[in-house]
Amino acid sequence: MVTGRTVRHGLRPRAAGLTRHARSGGVRLGCLLFLVVFAAALYYAAPLGDMYWKYYQFRDAFRQEVRFASQHTDSDIRRHLRALADTLGLPEEADSVFVKRKNNHILIWTEYYDHVQIPFVARDSFYFNPQAEGDF
């Protein structure tokens, strides 16, 4: 017996709870640091994620227009894609949609730069080139 307590398998009793307080402070600081890093990552990733999400939606619309190219004229395709670019809030450059048909093949494309302003990031302009092609 050590001071009225039984020592099992070589373990020592805690000294008046000192280790418990030291650990909890370290855990709190580690948790706070994690939350700060996580919040900063969200702050920087949210605008970039939104920009890429819009690009993927726009690109998917290009692919869908290729699937139904036999049922739509070139001007209908341009009108649909321009309306979507406006709905998504893409830059005006995205309105310049090109459609090229040859025999039973179609190619649809555009290109634009999207801008995002994030503090401490040198690159604020990103190039996108959504395109789709296929046979109909």
N, CA, C and O atoms as CSV, one atom per row, in Angstrom:
chain,resi,resn,atom,element,x,y,z
A,1,MET,N,N,0.826,-1.183,0.000
A,1,MET,CA,C,0.000,0.000,0.000
A,1,MET,C,C,0.867,1.241,0.000
A,1,MET,O,O,1.896,1.335,0.669
A,2,VAL,N,N,0.399,2.168,-0.775
A,2,VAL,CA,C,1.096,3.442,-0.810
A,2,VAL,C,C,0.087,4.495,-0.403
A,2,VAL,O,O,-0.907,4.687,-1.104
A,3,THR,N,N,0.296,5.156,0.659
A,3,THR,CA,C,-0.582,6.188,1.227
A,3,THR,C,C,-2.055,5.787,1.197
A,3,THR,O,O,-2.911,6.577,0.798
A,4,GLY,N,N,-2.336,4.593,1.607
A,4,GLY,CA,C,-3.711,4.145,1.721
A,4,GLY,C,C,-4.323,3.630,0.433
A,4,GLY,O,O,-5.486,3.226,0.445
A,5,ARG,N,N,-3.598,3.625,-0.682
A,5,ARG,CA,C,-4.138,3.129,-1.946
A,5,ARG,C,C,-3.334,1.917,-2.397
A,5,ARG,O,O,-2.148,1.797,-2.089
A,6,THR,N,N,-3.966,1.051,-3.104
A,6,THR,CA,C,-3.295,-0.134,-3.609
A,6,THR,C,C,-2.696,0.177,-4.970
A,6,THR,O,O,-3.370,0.749,-5.826
A,7,VAL,N,N,-1.447,-0.190,-5.180
A,7,VAL,CA,C,-0.784,0.011,-6.464
A,7,VAL,C,C,-0.880,-1.294,-7.228
A,7,VAL,O,O,-0.429,-2.340,-6.761
A,8,ARG,N,N,-1.489,-1.218,-8.439
A,8,ARG,CA,C,-1.644,-2.414,-9.255
A,8,ARG,C,C,-0.718,-2.360,-10.448
A,8,ARG,O,O,-0.580,-1.320,-11.092
A,9,HIS,N,N,-0.116,-3.428,-10.727
A,9,HIS,CA,C,0.711,-3.611,-11.927
A,9,HIS,C,C,1.676,-2.459,-12.162
A,9,HIS,O,O,1.876,-2.056,-13.308
A,10,GLY,N,N,2.246,-1.948,-11.168
A,10,GLY,CA,C,3.272,-0.932,-11.302
A,10,GLY,C,C,2.739,0.466,-11.571
A,10,GLY,O,O,3.529,1.355,-11.885
A,11,LEU,N,N,1.442,0.701,-11.464
A,11,LEU,CA,C,0.880,2.029,-11.694
A,11,LEU,C,C,0.963,2.836,-10.416
A,11,LEU,O,O,0.822,2.301,-9.317
A,12,ARG,N,N,1.189,4.108,-10.568
A,12,ARG,CA,C,1.266,4.986,-9.408
A,12,ARG,C,C,0.020,5.855,-9.349
A,12,ARG,O,O,-0.544,6.206,-10.386
A,13,PRO,N,N,-0.404,6.196,-8.172
A,13,PRO,CA,C,-1.569,7.078,-8.084
A,13,PRO,C,C,-1.215,8.476,-8.588
A,13,PRO,O,O,-0.068,8.910,-8.487
A,14,ARG,N,N,-2.197,9.163,-9.123
A,14,ARG,CA,C,-1.974,10.529,-9.627
A,14,ARG,C,C,-1.674,11.460,-8.458
A,14,ARG,O,O,-2.225,11.311,-7.368
A,15,ALA,N,N,-0.809,12.401,-8.702
A,15,ALA,CA,C,-0.390,13.328,-7.660
A,15,ALA,C,C,-1.350,14.509,-7.599
A,15,ALA,O,O,-1.173,15.487,-8.325
A,16,ALA,N,N,-2.324,14.433,-6.774
A,16,ALA,CA,C,-3.260,15.516,-6.469
A,16,ALA,C,C,-3.900,16.121,-7.722
A,16,ALA,O,O,-4.229,17.307,-7.720
A,17,GLY,N,N,-4.084,15.342,-8.787
A,17,GLY,CA,C,-4.791,15.808,-9.978
A,17,GLY,C,C,-3.999,16.730,-10.875
A,17,GLY,O,O,-4.588,17.343,-11.765
A,18,LEU,N,N,-2.696,16.863,-10.694
A,18,LEU,CA,C,-1.908,17.776,-11.516
A,18,LEU,C,C,-1.874,17.341,-12.980
A,18,LEU,O,O,-1.942,18.180,-13.878
A,19,THR,N,N,-1.771,16.069,-13.218
A,19,THR,CA,C,-1.681,15.614,-14.602
A,19,THR,C,C,-2.997,15.839,-15.338
A,19,THR,O,O,-2.987,16.113,-16.538
A,20,ARG,N,N,-4.108,15.733,-14.658
A,20,ARG,CA,C,-5.394,15.920,-15.320
A,20,ARG,C,C,-5.530,17.356,-15.811
A,20,ARG,O,O,-5.981,17.565,-16.937
A,21,HIS,N,N,-5.161,18.345,-15.016
A,21,HIS,CA,C,-5.264,19.741,-15.430
A,21,HIS,C,C,-4.295,20.078,-16.554
A,21,HIS,O,O,-4.633,20.844,-17.456
A,22,ALA,N,N,-3.108,19.519,-16.507
A,22,ALA,CA,C,-2.140,19.791,-17.561
A,22,ALA,C,C,-2.620,19.217,-18.893
A,22,ALA,O,O,-2.441,19.845,-19.936
A,23,ARG,N,N,-3.214,18.060,-18.867
A,23,ARG,CA,C,-3.707,17.447,-20.098
A,23,ARG,C,C,-4.890,18.222,-20.671
A,23,ARG,O,O,-4.939,18.466,-21.877
A,24,SER,N,N,-5.819,18.602,-19.848
A,24,SER,CA,C,-7.003,19.282,-20.372
A,24,SER,C,C,-6.640,20.627,-20.985
A,24,SER,O,O,-7.250,21.025,-21.978
A,25,GLY,N,N,-5.688,21.323,-20.438
A,25,GLY,CA,C,-5.251,22.583,-21.044
A,25,GLY,C,C,-4.629,22.354,-22.403
A,25,GLY,O,O,-4.863,23.123,-23.336
A,26,GLY,N,N,-3.837,21.298,-22.522
A,26,GLY,CA,C,-3.234,20.961,-23.804
A,26,GLY,C,C,-4.276,20.558,-24.829
A,26,GLY,O,O,-4.156,20.885,-26.010
A,27,VAL,N,N,-5.279,19.862,-24.386
A,27,VAL,CA,C,-6.352,19.437,-25.282
A,27,VAL,C,C,-7.128,20.658,-25.756
A,27,VAL,O,O,-7.456,20.766,-26.937
A,28,ARG,N,N,-7.419,21.562,-24.854
A,28,ARG,CA,C,-8.160,22.769,-25.228
A,28,ARG,C,C,-7.382,23.605,-26.237
A,28,ARG,O,O,-7.956,24.108,-27.202
A,29,LEU,N,N,-6.092,23.753,-26.020
A,29,LEU,CA,C,-5.270,24.528,-26.944
A,29,LEU,C,C,-5.187,23.843,-28.302
A,29,LEU,O,O,-5.252,24.506,-29.337
A,30,GLY,N,N,-5.042,22.523,-28.305
A,30,GLY,CA,C,-5.004,21.775,-29.555
A,30,GLY,C,C,-6.324,21.870,-30.305
A,30,GLY,O,O,-6.338,21.981,-31.531
A,31,CYS,N,N,-7.419,21.826,-29.584
A,31,CYS,CA,C,-8.740,21.935,-30.201
A,31,CYS,C,C,-8.932,23.337,-30.775
A,31,CYS,O,O,-9.459,23.491,-31.877
A,32,LEU,N,N,-8.513,24.337,-30.047
A,32,LEU,CA,C,-8.625,25.716,-30.534
A,32,LEU,C,C,-7.789,25.915,-31.788
A,32,LEU,O,O,-8.243,26.541,-32.745
A,33,LEU,N,N,-6.578,25.389,-31.790
A,33,LEU,CA,C,-5.712,25.500,-32.962
A,33,LEU,C,C,-6.344,24.799,-34.157
A,33,LEU,O,O,-6.311,25.325,-35.270
A,34,PHE,N,N,-6.917,23.621,-33.942
A,34,PHE,CA,C,-7.596,22.901,-35.016
A,34,PHE,C,C,-8.755,23.719,-35.562
A,34,PHE,O,O,-8.921,23.809,-36.779
A,35,LEU,N,N,-9.551,24.312,-34.701
A,35,LEU,CA,C,-10.701,25.111,-35.142
A,35,LEU,C,C,-10.263,26.341,-35.932
A,35,LEU,O,O,-10.918,26.708,-36.908
A,36,VAL,N,N,-9.186,26.974,-35.535
A,36,VAL,CA,C,-8.687,28.143,-36.265
A,36,VAL,C,C,-8.206,27.733,-37.656
A,36,VAL,O,O,-8.514,28.407,-38.639
A,37,VAL,N,N,-7.466,26.648,-37.746
A,37,VAL,CA,C,-6.982,26.174,-39.044
A,37,VAL,C,C,-8.153,25.739,-39.915
A,37,VAL,O,O,-8.162,26.016,-41.114
A,38,PHE,N,N,-9.132,25.069,-39.341
A,38,PHE,CA,C,-10.315,24.624,-40.086
A,38,PHE,C,C,-11.114,25.818,-40.599
A,38,PHE,O,O,-11.569,25.805,-41.742
A,39,ALA,N,N,-11.291,26.837,-39.783
A,39,ALA,CA,C,-12.024,28.037,-40.205
A,39,ALA,C,C,-11.280,28.763,-41.327
A,39,ALA,O,O,-11.903,29.242,-42.274
A,40,ALA,N,N,-9.959,28.847,-41.226
A,40,ALA,CA,C,-9.179,29.488,-42.286
A,40,ALA,C,C,-9.281,28.699,-43.591
A,40,ALA,O,O,-9.393,29.291,-44.665
A,41,ALA,N,N,-9.244,27.383,-43.505
A,41,ALA,CA,C,-9.377,26.558,-44.705
A,41,ALA,C,C,-10.743,26.760,-45.349
A,41,ALA,O,O,-10.840,26.862,-46.572
A,42,LEU,N,N,-11.789,26.819,-44.548
A,42,LEU,CA,C,-13.130,27.076,-45.089
A,42,LEU,C,C,-13.214,28.460,-45.723
A,42,LEU,O,O,-13.832,28.627,-46.775
A,43,TYR,N,N,-12.602,29.439,-45.094
A,43,TYR,CA,C,-12.642,30.815,-45.595
A,43,TYR,C,C,-12.008,30.897,-46.984
A,43,TYR,O,O,-12.515,31.597,-47.861
A,44,TYR,N,N,-10.917,30.191,-47.178
A,44,TYR,CA,C,-10.234,30.218,-48.470
A,44,TYR,C,C,-10.858,29.254,-49.478
A,44,TYR,O,O,-10.871,29.544,-50.675
A,45,ALA,N,N,-11.370,28.127,-49.024
A,45,ALA,CA,C,-11.880,27.113,-49.940
A,45,ALA,C,C,-13.286,27.415,-50.447
A,45,ALA,O,O,-13.638,26.993,-51.548
A,46,ALA,N,N,-14.083,28.117,-49.691
A,46,ALA,CA,C,-15.474,28.354,-50.085
A,46,ALA,C,C,-15.595,29.093,-51.417
A,46,ALA,O,O,-16.335,28.634,-52.287
A,47,PRO,N,N,-14.900,30.217,-51.616
A,47,PRO,CA,C,-15.022,30.882,-52.914
A,47,PRO,C,C,-14.471,30.051,-54.069
A,47,PRO,O,O,-15.028,30.061,-55.167
A,48,LEU,N,N,-13.391,29.340,-53.825
A,48,LEU,CA,C,-12.817,28.497,-54.877
A,48,LEU,C,C,-13.739,27.328,-55.196
A,48,LEU,O,O,-13.935,26.988,-56.363
A,49,GLY,N,N,-14.296,26.721,-54.178
A,49,GLY,CA,C,-15.221,25.623,-54.386
A,49,GLY,C,C,-16.461,26.057,-55.151
A,49,GLY,O,O,-16.948,25.331,-56.018
A,50,ASP,N,N,-16.967,27.227,-54.836
A,50,ASP,CA,C,-18.132,27.762,-55.535
A,50,ASP,C,C,-17.822,27.997,-57.012
A,50,ASP,O,O,-18.637,27.698,-57.884
A,51,MET,N,N,-16.651,28.529,-57.274
A,51,MET,CA,C,-16.250,28.812,-58.654
A,51,MET,C,C,-16.147,27.506,-59.464
A,51,MET,O,O,-16.629,27.436,-60.594
A,52,TYR,N,N,-15.528,26.492,-58.890
A,52,TYR,CA,C,-15.401,25.220,-59.592
A,52,TYR,C,C,-16.746,24.505,-59.699
A,52,TYR,O,O,-16.987,23.831,-60.701
A,53,TRP,N,N,-17.623,24.621,-58.719
A,53,TRP,CA,C,-18.942,24.012,-58.786
A,53,TRP,C,C,-19.729,24.590,-59.972
A,53,TRP,O,O,-20.390,23.852,-60.701
A,54,LYS,N,N,-19.653,25.909,-60.156
A,54,LYS,CA,C,-20.324,26.547,-61.291
A,54,LYS,C,C,-19.749,26.045,-62.614
A,54,LYS,O,O,-20.493,25.805,-63.565
A,55,TYR,N,N,-18.436,25.888,-62.675
A,55,TYR,CA,C,-17.800,25.365,-63.885
A,55,TYR,C,C,-18.307,23.966,-64.207
A,55,TYR,O,O,-18.630,23.675,-65.359
A,56,TYR,N,N,-18.380,23.093,-63.196
A,56,TYR,CA,C,-18.840,21.723,-63.441
A,56,TYR,C,C,-20.306,21.689,-63.879
A,56,TYR,O,O,-20.683,20.865,-64.713
A,57,GLN,N,N,-21.128,22.570,-63.327
A,57,GLN,CA,C,-22.518,22.645,-63.774
A,57,GLN,C,C,-22.590,23.101,-65.228
A,57,GLN,O,O,-23.370,22.562,-66.013
A,58,PHE,N,N,-21.785,24.085,-65.584
A,58,PHE,CA,C,-21.762,24.617,-66.940
A,58,PHE,C,C,-21.263,23.548,-67.916
A,58,PHE,O,O,-21.835,23.369,-68.991
A,59,ARG,N,N,-20.207,22.849,-67.542
A,59,ARG,CA,C,-19.661,21.789,-68.392
A,59,ARG,C,C,-20.670,20.651,-68.586
A,59,ARG,O,O,-20.768,20.080,-69.672
A,60,ASP,N,N,-21.409,20.330,-67.540
A,60,ASP,CA,C,-22.423,19.298,-67.642
A,60,ASP,C,C,-23.527,19.709,-68.625
A,60,ASP,O,O,-24.051,18.870,-69.357
A,61,ALA,N,N,-23.872,20.985,-68.639
A,61,ALA,CA,C,-24.867,21.474,-69.597
A,61,ALA,C,C,-24.353,21.346,-71.026
A,61,ALA,O,O,-25.127,21.051,-71.936
A,62,PHE,N,N,-23.056,21.563,-71.234
A,62,PHE,CA,C,-22.466,21.371,-72.565
A,62,PHE,C,C,-22.636,19.923,-73.001
A,62,PHE,O,O,-23.012,19.656,-74.142
A,63,ARG,N,N,-22.362,18.994,-72.102
A,63,ARG,CA,C,-22.485,17.572,-72.430
A,63,ARG,C,C,-23.938,17.202,-72.741
A,63,ARG,O,O,-24.211,16.396,-73.631
A,64,GLN,N,N,-24.849,17.797,-72.002
A,64,GLN,CA,C,-26.256,17.509,-72.254
A,64,GLN,C,C,-26.690,18.063,-73.610
A,64,GLN,O,O,-27.473,17.426,-74.314
A,65,GLU,N,N,-26.196,19.226,-73.978
A,65,GLU,CA,C,-26.531,19.800,-75.284
A,65,GLU,C,C,-25.995,18.920,-76.414
A,65,GLU,O,O,-26.636,18.802,-77.458
A,66,VAL,N,N,-24.839,18.308,-76.218
A,66,VAL,CA,C,-24.302,17.393,-77.229
A,66,VAL,C,C,-25.221,16.182,-77.372
A,66,VAL,O,O,-25.474,15.726,-78.487
A,67,ARG,N,N,-25.722,15.661,-76.254
A,67,ARG,CA,C,-26.606,14.499,-76.305
A,67,ARG,C,C,-27.871,14.771,-77.118
A,67,ARG,O,O,-28.378,13.886,-77.808
A,68,PHE,N,N,-28.376,16.004,-77.031
A,68,PHE,CA,C,-29.623,16.349,-77.720
A,68,PHE,C,C,-29.380,17.253,-78.927
A,68,PHE,O,O,-30.283,17.979,-79.345
A,69,ALA,N,N,-28.191,17.219,-79.481
A,69,ALA,CA,C,-27.831,18.106,-80.600
A,69,ALA,C,C,-28.680,17.861,-81.835
A,69,ALA,O,O,-28.922,18.791,-82.604
A,70,SER,N,N,-29.133,16.646,-82.041
A,70,SER,CA,C,-29.937,16.367,-83.232
A,70,SER,C,C,-31.309,17.027,-83.162
A,70,SER,O,O,-31.966,17.197,-84.189
A,71,GLN,N,N,-31.745,17.397,-81.969
A,71,GLN,CA,C,-33.065,17.988,-81.785
A,71,GLN,C,C,-33.038,19.505,-81.676
A,71,GLN,O,O,-34.094,20.137,-81.684
A,72,HIS,N,N,-31.843,20.107,-81.573
A,72,HIS,CA,C,-31.730,21.554,-81.377
A,72,HIS,C,C,-30.857,22.175,-82.458
A,72,HIS,O,O,-29.923,21.548,-82.958
A,73,THR,N,N,-31.175,23.406,-82.806
A,73,THR,CA,C,-30.336,24.145,-83.743
A,73,THR,C,C,-29.166,24.759,-82.984
A,73,THR,O,O,-29.148,24.771,-81.753
A,74,ASP,N,N,-28.199,25.263,-83.726
A,74,ASP,CA,C,-27.040,25.900,-83.094
A,74,ASP,C,C,-27.461,27.107,-82.262
A,74,ASP,O,O,-26.946,27.324,-81.166
A,75,SER,N,N,-28.403,27.891,-82.789
A,75,SER,CA,C,-28.843,29.077,-82.047
A,75,SER,C,C,-29.588,28.682,-80.773
A,75,SER,O,O,-29.478,29.379,-79.765
A,76,ASP,N,N,-30.345,27.578,-80.794
A,76,ASP,CA,C,-31.007,27.097,-79.568
A,76,ASP,C,C,-29.974,26.692,-78.525
A,76,ASP,O,O,-30.116,27.010,-77.344
A,77,ILE,N,N,-28.944,25.995,-78.960
A,77,ILE,CA,C,-27.881,25.562,-78.044
A,77,ILE,C,C,-27.191,26.770,-77.425
A,77,ILE,O,O,-26.973,26.812,-76.214
A,78,ARG,N,N,-26.849,27.750,-78.251
A,78,ARG,CA,C,-26.206,28.964,-77.732
A,78,ARG,C,C,-27.114,29.671,-76.728
A,78,ARG,O,O,-26.659,30.111,-75.672
A,79,ARG,N,N,-28.393,29.777,-77.063
A,79,ARG,CA,C,-29.334,30.472,-76.190
A,79,ARG,C,C,-29.454,29.760,-74.843
A,79,ARG,O,O,-29.467,30.414,-73.800
A,80,HIS,N,N,-29.543,28.422,-74.852
A,80,HIS,CA,C,-29.633,27.662,-73.604
A,80,HIS,C,C,-28.392,27.878,-72.731
A,80,HIS,O,O,-28.495,28.119,-71.528
A,81,LEU,N,N,-27.230,27.787,-73.357
A,81,LEU,CA,C,-25.984,27.896,-72.591
A,81,LEU,C,C,-25.729,29.319,-72.106
A,81,LEU,O,O,-25.189,29.516,-71.018
A,82,ARG,N,N,-26.113,30.308,-72.905
A,82,ARG,CA,C,-25.980,31.696,-72.452
A,82,ARG,C,C,-26.896,31.975,-71.269
A,82,ARG,O,O,-26.509,32.668,-70.328
A,83,ALA,N,N,-28.099,31.441,-71.315
A,83,ALA,CA,C,-29.035,31.622,-70.200
A,83,ALA,C,C,-28.491,30.971,-68.926
A,83,ALA,O,O,-28.615,31.531,-67.837
A,84,LEU,N,N,-27.893,29.794,-69.065
A,84,LEU,CA,C,-27.314,29.122,-67.905
A,84,LEU,C,C,-26.124,29.904,-67.356
A,84,LEU,O,O,-25.972,30.031,-66.141
A,85,ALA,N,N,-25.280,30.427,-68.247
A,85,ALA,CA,C,-24.128,31.226,-67.799
A,85,ALA,C,C,-24.613,32.437,-67.001
A,85,ALA,O,O,-24.013,32.805,-65.991
A,86,ASP,N,N,-25.690,33.045,-67.459
A,86,ASP,CA,C,-26.252,34.195,-66.740
A,86,ASP,C,C,-26.824,33.753,-65.394
A,86,ASP,O,O,-26.634,34.435,-64.387
A,87,THR,N,N,-27.513,32.631,-65.372
A,87,THR,CA,C,-28.094,32.120,-64.127
A,87,THR,C,C,-27.013,31.786,-63.099
A,87,THR,O,O,-27.171,32.060,-61.909
A,88,LEU,N,N,-25.924,31.195,-63.565
A,88,LEU,CA,C,-24.835,30.821,-62.657
A,88,LEU,C,C,-23.998,32.019,-62.223
A,88,LEU,O,O,-23.200,31.908,-61.292
A,89,GLY,N,N,-24.166,33.151,-62.877
A,89,GLY,CA,C,-23.376,34.327,-62.533
A,89,GLY,C,C,-21.955,34.257,-63.044
A,89,GLY,O,O,-21.039,34.778,-62.409
A,90,LEU,N,N,-21.762,33.621,-64.182
A,90,LEU,CA,C,-20.420,33.526,-64.775
A,90,LEU,C,C,-20.066,34.843,-65.451
A,90,LEU,O,O,-20.956,35.633,-65.764
A,91,PRO,N,N,-18.780,35.092,-65.680
A,91,PRO,CA,C,-18.363,36.320,-66.368
A,91,PRO,C,C,-18.967,36.399,-67.769
A,91,PRO,O,O,-19.359,35.383,-68.343
A,92,GLU,N,N,-19.037,37.601,-68.307
A,92,GLU,CA,C,-19.635,37.810,-69.629
A,92,GLU,C,C,-18.902,37.063,-70.733
A,92,GLU,O,O,-19.499,36.738,-71.759
A,93,GLU,N,N,-17.625,36.787,-70.539
A,93,GLU,CA,C,-16.867,36.019,-71.536
A,93,GLU,C,C,-17.479,34.644,-71.771
A,93,GLU,O,O,-17.346,34.090,-72.863
A,94,ALA,N,N,-18.147,34.083,-70.766
A,94,ALA,CA,C,-18.738,32.746,-70.883
A,94,ALA,C,C,-19.927,32.736,-71.836
A,94,ALA,O,O,-20.356,31.670,-72.280
A,95,ASP,N,N,-20.464,33.912,-72.153
A,95,ASP,CA,C,-21.593,34.001,-73.092
A,95,ASP,C,C,-21.174,33.709,-74.528
A,95,ASP,O,O,-22.030,33.430,-75.367
A,96,SER,N,N,-19.906,33.766,-74.828
A,96,SER,CA,C,-19.416,33.506,-76.188
A,96,SER,C,C,-19.292,32.004,-76.405
A,96,SER,O,O,-18.208,31.434,-76.283
A,97,VAL,N,N,-20.397,31.382,-76.722
A,97,VAL,CA,C,-20.446,29.928,-76.914
A,97,VAL,C,C,-20.278,29.644,-78.396
A,97,VAL,O,O,-20.950,30.255,-79.227
A,98,PHE,N,N,-19.390,28.728,-78.732
A,98,PHE,CA,C,-19.118,28.357,-80.121
A,98,PHE,C,C,-19.663,26.957,-80.381
A,98,PHE,O,O,-19.488,26.043,-79.574
A,99,VAL,N,N,-20.318,26.812,-81.513
A,99,VAL,CA,C,-20.879,25.523,-81.913
A,99,VAL,C,C,-20.372,25.220,-83.310
A,99,VAL,O,O,-20.488,26.048,-84.214
A,100,LYS,N,N,-19.806,24.026,-83.487
A,100,LYS,CA,C,-19.290,23.625,-84.790
A,100,LYS,C,C,-19.831,22.233,-85.111
A,100,LYS,O,O,-19.598,21.274,-84.376
A,101,ARG,N,N,-20.550,22.148,-86.211
A,101,ARG,CA,C,-21.103,20.867,-86.656
A,101,ARG,C,C,-20.428,20.450,-87.954
A,101,ARG,O,O,-20.119,21.278,-88.811
A,102,LYS,N,N,-20.211,19.158,-88.076
A,102,LYS,CA,C,-19.668,18.606,-89.318
A,102,LYS,C,C,-20.170,17.177,-89.428
A,102,LYS,O,O,-19.907,16.343,-88.562
A,103,ASN,N,N,-20.896,16.908,-90.505
A,103,ASN,CA,C,-21.547,15.610,-90.687
A,103,ASN,C,C,-22.429,15.325,-89.470
A,103,ASN,O,O,-23.318,16.122,-89.174
A,104,ASN,N,N,-22.222,14.253,-88.778
A,104,ASN,CA,C,-23.001,13.936,-87.577
A,104,ASN,C,C,-22.176,14.135,-86.308
A,104,ASN,O,O,-22.336,13.388,-85.343
A,105,HIS,N,N,-21.314,15.116,-86.302
A,105,HIS,CA,C,-20.441,15.397,-85.166
A,105,HIS,C,C,-20.630,16.850,-84.751
A,105,HIS,O,O,-20.798,17.728,-85.598
A,106,ILE,N,N,-20.603,17.099,-83.451
A,106,ILE,CA,C,-20.756,18.462,-82.943
A,106,ILE,C,C,-19.699,18.737,-81.884
A,106,ILE,O,O,-19.333,17.861,-81.101
A,107,LEU,N,N,-19.225,19.959,-81.880
A,107,LEU,CA,C,-18.266,20.439,-80.885
A,107,LEU,C,C,-18.804,21.751,-80.337
A,107,LEU,O,O,-19.102,22.671,-81.097
A,108,ILE,N,N,-18.928,21.836,-79.019
A,108,ILE,CA,C,-19.404,23.050,-78.340
A,108,ILE,C,C,-18.340,23.451,-77.331
A,108,ILE,O,O,-17.854,22.613,-76.571
A,109,TRP,N,N,-17.976,24.729,-77.320
A,109,TRP,CA,C,-16.953,25.179,-76.373
A,109,TRP,C,C,-17.077,26.672,-76.101
A,109,TRP,O,O,-17.733,27.408,-76.838
A,110,THR,N,N,-16.445,27.083,-75.051
A,110,THR,CA,C,-16.252,28.485,-74.705
A,110,THR,C,C,-15.032,28.552,-73.790
A,110,THR,O,O,-14.510,27.525,-73.356
A,111,GLU,N,N,-14.596,29.743,-73.510
A,111,GLU,CA,C,-13.498,29.929,-72.561
A,111,GLU,C,C,-13.705,31.247,-71.846
A,111,GLU,O,O,-14.218,32.211,-72.413
A,112,TYR,N,N,-13.297,31.267,-70.597
A,112,TYR,CA,C,-13.467,32.480,-69.798
A,112,TYR,C,C,-12.532,32.432,-68.598
A,112,TYR,O,O,-12.030,31.377,-68.210
A,113,TYR,N,N,-12.317,33.596,-68.032
A,113,TYR,CA,C,-11.554,33.735,-66.796
A,113,TYR,C,C,-12.526,34.118,-65.695
A,113,TYR,O,O,-13.332,35.033,-65.862
A,114,ASP,N,N,-12.450,33.429,-64.586
A,114,ASP,CA,C,-13.269,33.779,-63.438
A,114,ASP,C,C,-12.349,34.356,-62.374
A,114,ASP,O,O,-11.221,33.896,-62.200
A,115,HIS,N,N,-12.828,35.345,-61.680
A,115,HIS,CA,C,-12.008,36.053,-60.694
A,115,HIS,C,C,-12.563,35.833,-59.298
A,115,HIS,O,O,-13.775,35.806,-59.083
A,116,VAL,N,N,-11.666,35.681,-58.379
A,116,VAL,CA,C,-12.041,35.543,-56.979
A,116,VAL,C,C,-11.035,36.353,-56.162
A,116,VAL,O,O,-9.835,36.342,-56.436
A,117,GLN,N,N,-11.549,37.049,-55.162
A,117,GLN,CA,C,-10.655,37.870,-54.329
A,117,GLN,C,C,-10.561,37.249,-52.950
A,117,GLN,O,O,-11.522,37.228,-52.182
A,118,ILE,N,N,-9.360,36.740,-52.660
A,118,ILE,CA,C,-9.084,36.142,-51.369
A,118,ILE,C,C,-7.818,36.805,-50.836
A,118,ILE,O,O,-6.815,36.865,-51.548
A,119,PRO,N,N,-7.842,37.302,-49.603
A,119,PRO,CA,C,-6.643,37.939,-49.046
A,119,PRO,C,C,-5.448,36.987,-49.015
A,119,PRO,O,O,-5.598,35.791,-48.764
A,120,PHE,N,N,-4.286,37.523,-49.269
A,120,PHE,CA,C,-3.004,36.818,-49.206
A,120,PHE,C,C,-2.846,35.743,-50.273
A,120,PHE,O,O,-1.984,34.875,-50.138
A,121,VAL,N,N,-3.649,35.776,-51.322
A,121,VAL,CA,C,-3.519,34.829,-52.427
A,121,VAL,C,C,-3.112,35.619,-53.658
A,121,VAL,O,O,-3.807,36.552,-54.061
A,122,ALA,N,N,-1.999,35.249,-54.248
A,122,ALA,CA,C,-1.474,36.002,-55.385
A,122,ALA,C,C,-2.318,35.776,-56.635
A,122,ALA,O,O,-2.488,36.696,-57.436
A,123,ARG,N,N,-2.841,34.585,-56.812
A,123,ARG,CA,C,-3.592,34.258,-58.023
A,123,ARG,C,C,-5.077,34.526,-57.783
A,123,ARG,O,O,-5.698,33.881,-56.938
A,124,ASP,N,N,-5.638,35.464,-58.517
A,124,ASP,CA,C,-7.057,35.774,-58.340
A,124,ASP,C,C,-7.861,35.483,-59.597
A,124,ASP,O,O,-9.073,35.699,-59.609
A,125,SER,N,N,-7.222,34.999,-60.649
A,125,SER,CA,C,-7.871,34.759,-61.918
A,125,SER,C,C,-7.644,33.301,-62.337
A,125,SER,O,O,-6.513,32.815,-62.336
A,126,PHE,N,N,-8.730,32.615,-62.694
A,126,PHE,CA,C,-8.645,31.210,-63.064
A,126,PHE,C,C,-9.246,31.019,-64.449
A,126,PHE,O,O,-10.309,31.561,-64.754
A,127,TYR,N,N,-8.564,30.252,-65.282
A,127,TYR,CA,C,-8.984,30.004,-66.656
A,127,TYR,C,C,-9.850,28.747,-66.726
A,127,TYR,O,O,-9.493,27.703,-66.180
A,128,PHE,N,N,-10.988,28.863,-67.402
A,128,PHE,CA,C,-11.885,27.718,-67.595
A,128,PHE,C,C,-12.197,27.574,-69.073
A,128,PHE,O,O,-12.366,28.563,-69.787
A,129,ASN,N,N,-12.271,26.318,-69.526
A,129,ASN,CA,C,-12.552,26.025,-70.916
A,129,ASN,C,C,-13.532,24.851,-71.015
A,129,ASN,O,O,-13.132,23.747,-71.384
A,130,PRO,N,N,-14.795,25.075,-70.694
A,130,PRO,CA,C,-15.749,23.969,-70.806
A,130,PRO,C,C,-16.008,23.633,-72.258
A,130,PRO,O,O,-16.179,24.524,-73.090
A,131,GLN,N,N,-16.036,22.360,-72.558
A,131,GLN,CA,C,-16.295,21.928,-73.924
A,131,GLN,C,C,-16.855,20.515,-73.904
A,131,GLN,O,O,-16.670,19.755,-72.953
A,132,ALA,N,N,-17.540,20.199,-74.982
A,132,ALA,CA,C,-18.090,18.855,-75.140
A,132,ALA,C,C,-18.210,18.574,-76.619
A,132,ALA,O,O,-18.473,19.474,-77.417
A,133,GLU,N,N,-18.015,17.327,-76.976
A,133,GLU,CA,C,-18.176,16.936,-78.368
A,133,GLU,C,C,-18.699,15.508,-78.438
A,133,GLU,O,O,-18.543,14.714,-77.510
A,134,GLY,N,N,-19.309,15.221,-79.547
A,134,GLY,CA,C,-19.828,13.879,-79.716
A,134,GLY,C,C,-20.587,13.723,-81.020
A,134,GLY,O,O,-20.793,14.687,-81.757
A,135,ASP,N,N,-20.988,12.526,-81.285
A,135,ASP,CA,C,-21.762,12.218,-82.498
A,135,ASP,C,C,-23.233,12.201,-82.137
A,135,ASP,O,O,-23.622,11.892,-81.011
A,136,PHE,N,N,-24.033,12.544,-83.128
A,136,PHE,CA,C,-25.486,12.490,-82.916
A,136,PHE,C,C,-26.166,11.804,-84.076
A,136,PHE,O,O,-27.389,11.664,-84.080
